[in-house]
Amino acid sequence: MPGNQNIPITSTLVIDIKTDKAIYFPGETVTFTIDRIVPPGSIIRYRHLLQTIKQVFYSRQTWTWQTPSKDFTGYLVEIYKIEAGREVMNGAIAVDVSSDWKRFPRYGFLSKFPRLSESQMDAVIDILNRHHINGIQFYDWAEKHHKPLAGTVSNPSQIWFDIANRQTYKATVEGYIYKAHQKGIQAMSYNLCYGALNDASDDGVKPEWYLYDDPHHTKMTVFDKGSFLKSPIYLMDPSNPDWQNYLAERNEDFYSIFAFDGFHIDQLGDWGIKYNYNDQPVNVVGGFGSFVQAMKKYHPDKRLIFNAVNQYGQGKIIAGSSVDFLYTEVWNPNENYEDLSHIIRINEKLSNNTKNSILAAHVNYNLADNAGQFNTPGVLFADAVIFVFGGAHLELGEHMLAKEYFPNSNLRMPEDLKKSVIEYYDFLVAYQNLLRDGGTFNNPEIKATDSKVFIKTWPPQTGAVSVIGKSIGNRQILHLINFMTNSLDWRDTNGTKSVPELIYDLKLAYSTNQNVSRVWFASPDLNYGSPIELDFQKNNNHLTFIVPSLRYWDMIMTE
C-alpha cells in the first residue's frame, strides 16, 4: 500500500521558534515567537504524531495557539512551505500539554547563585525553557545541609556562603524561582537526606541522630573528600524520627522564605554497615522510605524526588509512592548502554509502570577534568538510548553536565551539539505519548536486505544497528540506533566516539501478523523530527519498506 513519497527536505533557512512556557495546561494558550521574517507562502502546521490538527498560512513573527483539551499530550508545530511540489521544512518546536510535570518529567539544574542581573537569569531560564525543561534542581543553594536557611525566618540573610564556600545571593535564588514559575517550571530545593556540618550541635543536632562506623558510637560516619568543602559532611541516621522532624522543621523555615515547589533529596550511595547511637546496625535503605514519608507528611503539598545512587535503595524510596518520579545517578558497573535501559526498565517494574525515570548519567566524565568541549556523538547516543526506553536525561543547566559536582563547567557545547540537543528534546516532547506513556517492549523480527547493514535486537552490539520494539495498542514501534561504528560504553569518558556514518535508503523486512494500514517514520536527526509516511509492501506476514536515512536514531511506526 502506498504512502507519501513526497519526503520533506530541510531548508537552508533555519527559523528559531520559541514558546513562552515549557509546559501548558489543556486549553491554555501558547505564544510563539520566531527570530525572522519567513518567506511568503509559509505554513504553520500543528500535529499530534502523524495527525494534522490544524494548519494556517504564516503571517507574523508572534502568534498564539489555544491547545486542545486533551491532557498529557505532545505536539509538534512546524513551519514549512511547498516548493516544486515538495515540503521544505524551515523549523519546528514541540509543545507539551500536561497538567502535571510528573507524567513526563524533563529535569534540569542550576548550580551557581552569585549576584546576577535580570538579563543573566533570563538567558539561563530561556535556554532551559527552549528544551522544555519542566523542573529544575537548585543544587547546593543552601548554607548548610542541616540548616538550609541562612539567618532566621524573621531576618534571612541576603548573602551567605554555600557548602563549597561560594558566595550565594538570596536575590538570585528568589529570582530564578520566580522566572522558572513564569515558564511553568517546578523549582526543587536540593539537599542530602542525612547531612550535617561540623557546627551542627550549635544548631540543635543531637549525637543520638548520627550514623557511626563502629558499634560503640565512637567514630561518626563522615564524608571528607572535598578540599573545597567548608566542612566535612557527617551522616545522620535517615530513619531516626527525631532527625526527620528536625530537618522537616528546617525545611519549613526556608519554605516560608523561598517559593520552592519541593525537595530534591540526595544520598551518597552504599557505605556498608553503619550503626546508631544505641550500637545497633542501621538499615540505611529502609530509612530512605520512612524519610520520604516523613517529608511528605510534614509538607503534603510539596513535591519530592529522591536520588537512588546507582539504584541504591530505589525499592524503599518508591515504596510509599510519594516521589513524583524515579531518579537514578548512574555509576560503575553500569557503564554500557544496556545498563541504562536496564535501570529504566527496573524502575518501571518497581513503580508498577506508574512513574517515569530521570537518569543523571555524566557523559565525557574524564574529559571534563580540563577545559574543552563535549563530544557530540557521546551525548547524542546516550540521549537516544535513554529517550527510547522512556527516560529523560539530567544534563542541562547553566551549562551541560559532565560531573557529579554540578558547578563543574569545564566543557562547553559545540554548535552542532546545541542544535542537535534542541531537536532531541523537541522529539522527546512531540512523541512523548509513544516514548513515555505505556506500552510493552518486545523483540521484533526484522532484518536489512542490504548485506552491509547488520540488524540486531536489543541488547546492542558494536557493528550493528540495534532495534528496540514496543507495542502500544494497535501500533508497533521499531526504534533503530546506529552502533555500526561505535563502542557500547555510554559515558564516552574521554570523548572518543565518532559520528556514525549516515545510512541512506535502508530497506527493511519486518515479520508481522498485523493487518498493517500504514507505516511512518520520524527521527530527531532529520527534518526537525517531522513524521513521514512511507511506502510499504505486505506479502503474507512479510512487511518491507525503505527508511530514508539513519544517523543516530530513527523511529518507525506500523499501524
PyMOL commands that set and color helices and strands:
alter all, ss='L'
color gray80, all
select helices_A, chain A and resi 101-103+118-130+170-182+200-203+207-209+241-255+284-298+309-311+314-318+337-350+367-369+376-388+415-430+432-435+527-529
alter helices_A, ss='H'
color red, helices_A
select strands_A, chain A and resi 9-10+17-19+29-34+43-48+51-57+62-66+73-83+86-97+107-110+135-138+159-161+167-169+186-192+195-196+222-223+233-235+262-266+274-275+281-282+303-306+326-329+357-360+372-373+391-393+411-412+440-442+445-448+455-457+464-472+475-483+503-511+519-522+532-534+536-539+542-550+553-558
alter strands_A, ss='S'
color yellow, strands_A
deselect
rebuild
show_as cartoon
